[in-house]
């Protein structure tokens, strides 16, 4: 079964020749920018089950390791003996349309509003449906859902590493920064309710793969580039107006969290060794083939199966 999320999302970086760039990425790149620069509208293009909402995740927020186990332990969201994050909602506030953010999560967000507010925005988008909104206690901030990967997270802990990895992959697929819009489709293993192909028949070009675990003791965040040496210039992950923000896979001195691992399938005429999909592609329907398992040479013998592959319209 597959997971499919079709939406408009502000973009960031897959610009230029991504595969070639993987071999020559500088150790670091770009300066942090104001989080207000990342405000943009996102609409669910296929489901149309609710209004769009802001859904921009700046890469510098991921660099801050907002969901690292030691950070969530500090705020009581997790503990040294329990890695499952607390529910998102304060228990007695949950209605059919919304809730108040649990105090521990609000304290976590307040401790670093620059980085954690956009991360919370992404968490809610990836966790609950478009008909549900989570607000701070004073109502000054609210976050609208969109996809309901794990609606149970409203009132229960996000139990299991598989769920944390899948939420991580969803968050990483939302990286952006150029404040443009791109119609994308995200597909991956995980099952219902996202088990249908992309609704837009023009969204057919396989763009990138996203995987990792942002909740881990030592967080991981990976981007796998496209199949061709000259991908569509979409302004998406790793490249954008604030410069290159990914580390090369073999650059262990780079201080960015997000790692550009290579290509989904590799490019045989250039460097097939950069292939990072280690399982047969799966047809989600309509000929959209996605990778169900990725790896990085940074973690030998480790495969990630809670992953997302993105699709975009072909370049005109």
C-alpha positions as CSV (number, residue, x, y, z in Angstrom):
1,X,0.0,0.0,0.0
2,X,1.1,3.6,-0.5
3,X,0.9,6.9,1.2
4,X,0.0,9.9,-1.0
5,X,-0.2,13.5,-0.2
6,X,-0.8,16.0,-3.0
7,X,-0.3,19.7,-2.2
8,X,1.1,23.1,-3.1
9,X,4.2,23.8,-1.1
10,X,6.7,26.6,-1.0
11,X,9.9,25.3,-2.5
12,X,13.6,25.1,-1.6
13,X,16.5,23.9,-3.5
14,X,16.8,20.8,-6.0
15,X,18.1,23.6,-8.4
16,X,20.7,22.9,-11.1
17,X,22.6,19.7,-11.6
18,X,21.9,18.0,-8.2
19,X,23.8,14.8,-8.8
20,X,26.9,16.5,-9.9
21,X,26.6,18.9,-7.0
22,X,26.5,16.0,-4.5
23,X,30.2,15.5,-5.2
24,X,31.3,19.1,-4.7
25,X,29.1,20.5,-2.0
26,X,30.9,22.9,0.3
27,X,31.1,22.1,3.9
28,X,28.4,24.7,4.8
29,X,26.4,27.3,3.1
30,X,24.0,30.2,3.7
31,X,23.1,32.4,6.5
32,X,19.9,32.0,8.6
33,X,17.1,34.3,7.5
34,X,14.0,35.6,9.3
35,X,11.4,33.0,9.8
36,X,8.8,35.5,8.5
37,X,10.3,35.1,5.1
38,X,8.9,31.6,4.9
39,X,5.2,32.4,5.1
40,X,3.2,30.9,2.2
41,X,0.0,29.2,1.3
42,X,-0.4,25.4,0.9
43,X,-3.5,23.8,-0.5
44,X,-4.3,20.1,-0.7
45,X,-4.7,20.0,-4.5
46,X,-6.4,16.7,-4.7
47,X,-8.4,16.1,-1.5
48,X,-9.8,19.6,-1.2
49,X,-11.2,18.7,2.2
50,X,-10.3,21.9,3.9
51,X,-8.7,25.4,3.5
52,X,-5.1,25.7,2.7
53,X,-2.6,26.9,5.3
54,X,0.9,28.0,5.8
55,X,3.3,25.1,5.6
56,X,6.9,26.3,5.3
57,X,9.8,24.6,7.0
58,X,13.0,26.5,6.7
59,X,16.2,24.4,6.7
60,X,17.8,26.3,9.5
61,X,15.1,25.0,11.8
62,X,16.2,21.4,11.1
63,X,19.8,22.5,11.8
64,X,18.8,23.4,15.3
65,X,17.8,19.8,16.1
66,X,14.5,20.8,17.6
67,X,13.2,17.2,18.1
68,X,16.5,15.7,19.3
69,X,15.9,13.3,22.2
70,X,17.8,15.4,24.7
71,X,15.8,18.4,23.8
72,X,12.4,16.7,24.2
73,X,13.6,15.1,27.4
74,X,14.4,18.5,28.8
75,X,10.7,19.6,28.3
76,X,9.2,16.3,29.5
77,X,7.9,15.4,26.1
78,X,10.0,12.3,26.2
79,X,12.1,10.8,29.0
80,X,15.3,8.9,29.4
81,X,13.2,5.7,29.5
82,X,10.5,6.6,27.0
83,X,11.3,7.8,23.5
84,X,7.6,8.2,22.5
85,X,6.7,11.9,22.4
86,X,3.7,13.1,24.4
87,X,0.3,13.8,22.8
88,X,0.1,17.1,21.0
89,X,-3.2,18.1,22.7
90,X,-4.0,19.0,26.2
91,X,-6.4,16.2,27.1
92,X,-9.5,18.1,28.2
93,X,-9.5,20.5,25.3
94,X,-10.0,18.2,22.4
95,X,-13.0,18.8,20.2
96,X,-13.9,17.6,16.7
97,X,-12.3,20.7,15.2
98,X,-9.4,21.5,17.4
99,X,-7.5,21.5,20.7
100,X,-5.1,23.4,22.9
101,X,-1.4,22.5,22.6
102,X,-0.2,20.4,25.5
103,X,1.8,22.6,28.0
104,X,5.0,20.6,27.5
105,X,4.9,21.2,23.8
106,X,4.1,24.9,24.3
107,X,7.1,25.2,26.6
108,X,9.3,23.4,24.1
109,X,8.2,25.8,21.4
110,X,8.6,28.9,23.5
111,X,12.2,28.0,24.3
112,X,13.2,28.7,20.7
113,X,10.3,30.3,18.8
114,X,12.5,31.1,15.8
115,X,13.1,27.4,15.0
116,X,10.4,25.5,16.8
117,X,7.3,27.4,15.7
118,X,7.8,26.4,12.0
119,X,8.6,22.9,13.1
120,X,5.4,22.7,15.1
121,X,3.6,24.1,12.0
122,X,5.0,21.2,10.0
123,X,4.3,18.6,12.8
124,X,0.6,19.6,12.8
125,X,0.4,19.5,9.0
126,X,1.9,16.0,9.0
127,X,-0.1,14.7,11.9
128,X,-3.8,15.8,11.8
129,X,-6.5,16.5,9.3
130,X,-7.3,19.8,7.6
131,X,-10.4,20.1,9.7
132,X,-8.4,20.2,12.9
133,X,-6.4,23.1,14.4
134,X,-4.1,23.1,17.4
135,X,-3.7,26.5,19.2
136,X,-1.5,27.8,22.0
137,X,-3.1,28.3,25.4
138,X,-3.5,32.0,24.9
139,X,-4.7,31.6,21.3
140,X,-1.9,33.8,19.9
141,X,-0.7,31.0,17.6
142,X,-2.6,28.3,15.8
143,X,-1.6,25.5,13.5
144,X,-3.9,23.9,10.9
145,X,-3.6,20.2,10.1
146,X,-3.7,18.8,6.6
147,X,-2.8,15.2,6.1
148,X,-3.6,13.2,9.2
149,X,-0.7,10.7,9.1
150,X,-1.3,10.0,12.8
151,X,-4.5,11.5,14.1
152,X,-4.1,9.5,17.3
153,X,-1.2,11.7,18.2
154,X,-3.7,14.3,19.3
155,X,-4.5,12.3,22.5
156,X,-1.8,9.5,22.6
157,X,1.9,9.3,22.5
158,X,3.5,8.9,19.1
159,X,4.5,5.4,19.8
160,X,7.1,3.5,17.9
161,X,10.2,4.5,15.9
162,X,8.5,3.7,12.6
163,X,6.0,6.6,13.2
164,X,8.7,9.0,14.3
165,X,10.7,8.2,11.1
166,X,7.6,8.6,8.9
167,X,6.8,12.0,10.5
168,X,10.4,13.0,10.0
169,X,10.2,12.1,6.3
170,X,7.1,14.1,6.0
171,X,8.7,17.1,7.7
172,X,11.8,16.9,5.5
173,X,9.7,16.7,2.3
174,X,8.4,20.2,3.3
175,X,11.8,21.9,3.3
176,X,11.6,25.2,1.5
177,X,12.9,28.7,1.4
178,X,12.5,30.4,-1.9
179,X,8.9,31.3,-1.1
180,X,7.7,30.0,-4.5
181,X,5.0,27.4,-5.1
182,X,5.3,23.9,-6.6
183,X,2.7,21.3,-7.1
184,X,4.1,18.1,-5.7
185,X,2.9,14.7,-4.7
186,X,4.5,12.6,-1.9
187,X,4.2,8.8,-2.0
188,X,5.7,6.2,0.2
189,X,5.0,3.0,2.2
190,X,2.7,3.2,5.2
191,X,-0.8,2.3,4.1
192,X,-4.2,3.9,4.4
193,X,-5.7,6.4,4.2
194,X,-3.1,7.6,1.6
195,X,-3.2,4.6,-0.6
196,X,-4.2,6.1,-4.0
197,X,-2.0,7.6,-6.8
198,X,-1.5,11.3,-7.2
199,X,-4.6,13.1,-8.3
200,X,-2.9,15.4,-10.8
201,X,-2.1,13.5,-13.9
202,X,0.7,16.0,-14.8
203,X,2.6,15.3,-11.6
204,X,4.7,12.4,-12.9
205,X,8.4,13.4,-12.6
206,X,10.2,11.6,-9.7
207,X,11.9,14.4,-7.8
208,X,13.6,13.3,-4.6
209,X,13.5,11.0,-1.6
210,X,13.3,12.0,2.1
211,X,14.2,9.9,5.1
212,X,15.7,10.0,8.6
213,X,14.7,10.3,12.2
214,X,14.6,13.8,13.7
215,X,13.5,12.5,17.1
216,X,16.6,10.3,17.7
217,X,19.3,10.7,20.2
218,X,21.5,11.6,17.3
219,X,19.1,12.9,14.7
220,X,19.4,12.0,11.0
221,X,18.0,13.8,8.0
222,X,18.6,12.7,4.4
223,X,17.7,13.9,0.9
224,X,18.2,11.6,-2.1
225,X,18.4,13.4,-5.4
226,X,16.5,12.7,-8.6
227,X,17.2,10.1,-11.3
228,X,18.7,12.4,-13.9
229,X,21.7,14.6,-13.8
230,X,19.6,17.6,-14.8
231,X,16.5,17.6,-12.5
232,X,13.7,20.1,-12.9
233,X,14.7,23.5,-11.4
234,X,12.1,23.5,-8.7
235,X,13.8,25.5,-6.0
236,X,13.6,22.6,-3.5
237,X,15.7,20.7,-1.1
238,X,19.4,21.5,-0.6
239,X,19.6,24.6,-2.8
240,X,17.9,28.0,-2.6
241,X,18.1,31.7,-1.9
242,X,20.0,31.2,1.3
243,X,22.6,29.0,-0.5
244,X,23.4,25.3,-0.2
245,X,22.2,24.0,3.1
246,X,22.9,20.2,2.8
247,X,26.1,18.4,3.7
248,X,27.8,16.1,1.2
249,X,27.5,12.5,2.3
250,X,31.2,12.1,2.8
251,X,31.7,15.5,4.5
252,X,31.6,14.6,8.3
253,X,32.9,18.1,9.2
254,X,29.9,19.9,7.8
255,X,27.7,21.4,10.5
256,X,24.4,21.2,8.7
257,X,22.0,18.5,9.7
258,X,20.5,17.6,6.3
259,X,22.7,15.3,4.2
260,X,22.5,14.9,0.4
261,X,23.0,11.2,0.0
262,X,23.0,10.8,-3.8
263,X,20.4,9.8,-6.3
264,X,17.3,7.7,-6.0
265,X,18.3,5.3,-8.8
266,X,21.7,6.8,-9.8
267,X,22.9,7.8,-13.2
268,X,24.7,4.9,-14.9
269,X,26.4,7.1,-17.5
270,X,27.9,9.3,-14.8
271,X,28.1,7.7,-11.4
272,X,25.8,4.7,-10.7
273,X,27.5,4.3,-7.3
274,X,25.4,7.2,-6.1
275,X,22.2,5.1,-6.1
276,X,20.5,5.2,-2.7
277,X,17.3,3.2,-3.3
278,X,18.0,-0.4,-2.2
279,X,14.7,-2.1,-3.0
280,X,12.6,-2.6,-6.1
281,X,10.4,0.4,-7.0
282,X,6.7,0.1,-6.2
283,X,4.0,1.3,-8.5
284,X,1.6,3.6,-6.6
285,X,-0.8,3.6,-9.6
286,X,-0.6,5.4,-12.9
287,X,2.9,4.4,-13.4
288,X,4.3,6.4,-10.5
289,X,7.1,4.3,-9.2
290,X,8.5,5.1,-5.7
291,X,11.3,3.8,-3.6
292,X,10.2,1.9,-0.5
293,X,13.7,1.8,1.1
294,X,16.6,4.2,1.2
295,X,20.1,4.1,2.7
296,X,23.1,6.4,3.3
297,X,26.7,5.4,3.4
298,X,26.9,7.4,6.7
299,X,25.0,4.5,8.3
300,X,26.4,1.2,6.9
301,X,23.9,-1.7,6.9
302,X,21.0,0.6,7.9
303,X,17.9,0.8,5.7
304,X,15.1,3.3,6.1
305,X,11.7,2.1,5.1
306,X,9.5,4.8,6.5
307,X,10.3,7.1,3.6
308,X,8.7,9.5,1.1
309,X,9.4,10.0,-2.6
310,X,8.3,13.3,-4.2
311,X,6.9,13.8,-7.7
312,X,6.6,17.1,-9.6
313,X,5.2,18.2,-13.0
314,X,7.8,17.8,-15.9
315,X,9.6,21.0,-16.8
316,X,7.9,22.9,-19.6
